[in-house]
């Protein structure tokens, strides 16, 4: 699958990235390499691959610990309202 500049620009828009023409060309090449690598992986025969050996996870005991006071946590917040952080809206319609 060939990647064209229109596709790269669309991906950038979905990712909320503002790219100039030079950056679009750079990412076009990089995405083309990634797609090429994925196509190589598709040609592998997974039946000849060995099953990976998984090691069990060692989990620590889940116990409550002392937390920071709200005032300390909120002291570095660029914007706050009462006891909450104020962040920009990121969901678009």
C-alpha positions as CSV (number, residue, x, y, z in Angstrom):
1,X,0.0,0.0,0.0
2,X,1.5,3.3,-1.1
3,X,1.2,6.3,1.3
4,X,0.5,9.6,-0.4
5,X,0.7,13.1,1.0
6,X,-3.1,13.4,1.3
7,X,-3.2,10.3,3.6
8,X,-0.3,11.7,5.7
9,X,-2.1,15.1,6.0
10,X,-5.3,13.2,7.0
11,X,-3.5,11.2,9.7
12,X,-1.9,14.5,10.9
13,X,-5.3,16.1,11.1
14,X,-6.7,13.2,13.1
15,X,-3.7,13.4,15.4
16,X,-4.2,17.2,15.8
17,X,-0.7,17.8,14.4
18,X,0.1,20.9,12.3
19,X,2.8,19.8,9.8
20,X,4.4,21.8,7.1
21,X,5.2,20.4,3.6
22,X,8.7,19.3,4.6
23,X,7.4,17.4,7.6
24,X,4.6,15.9,5.5
25,X,7.3,14.6,3.1
26,X,9.4,13.2,5.9
27,X,6.5,11.3,7.5
28,X,5.3,10.1,4.1
29,X,8.7,8.3,3.8
30,X,8.6,7.0,7.3
31,X,5.1,5.7,7.1
32,X,5.9,4.0,3.8
33,X,8.8,2.2,5.5
34,X,6.5,1.1,8.3
35,X,3.8,-0.2,5.9
36,X,6.6,-2.1,4.0
37,X,7.8,-3.7,7.1
38,X,4.2,-4.7,8.1
39,X,3.8,-6.3,4.6
40,X,7.0,-8.3,5.2
41,X,5.6,-9.5,8.5
42,X,2.4,-10.7,6.8
43,X,4.4,-13.1,4.7
44,X,5.8,-14.9,7.7
45,X,4.4,-18.4,8.4
46,X,3.4,-18.2,12.1
47,X,2.9,-21.9,12.3
48,X,6.7,-22.4,12.2
49,X,7.3,-19.9,15.0
50,X,7.9,-21.1,18.5
51,X,5.4,-20.3,21.2
52,X,6.9,-17.6,23.5
53,X,7.7,-18.7,27.0
54,X,5.8,-16.5,29.4
55,X,7.0,-15.9,32.9
56,X,4.4,-15.3,35.6
57,X,4.0,-11.8,36.9
58,X,5.2,-11.1,40.4
59,X,2.7,-8.7,41.9
60,X,3.3,-6.7,45.1
61,X,0.7,-6.6,47.8
62,X,-1.9,-3.9,47.1
63,X,-2.0,-1.8,50.3
64,X,-2.9,1.9,50.8
65,X,-0.1,4.3,51.3
66,X,0.2,7.9,52.5
67,X,-0.8,10.4,49.8
68,X,0.0,14.0,49.2
69,X,-2.3,16.7,50.5
70,X,-4.6,18.3,47.9
71,X,-3.1,21.7,48.5
72,X,0.4,20.4,47.6
73,X,-0.9,18.5,44.5
74,X,-2.8,21.6,43.2
75,X,-0.1,24.1,44.0
76,X,1.6,23.4,40.7
77,X,-1.5,23.4,38.6
78,X,-1.7,26.0,35.8
79,X,-5.4,26.2,36.3
80,X,-7.6,24.9,39.1
81,X,-11.1,25.3,40.4
82,X,-11.9,24.4,44.0
83,X,-10.3,21.0,44.4
84,X,-10.0,20.1,40.7
85,X,-7.6,20.6,37.8
86,X,-9.0,22.6,34.9
87,X,-7.9,21.1,31.5
88,X,-8.9,22.0,28.0
89,X,-11.7,20.2,26.2
90,X,-10.2,17.6,23.9
91,X,-13.3,15.9,22.5
92,X,-14.4,17.2,19.1
93,X,-17.7,16.6,17.4
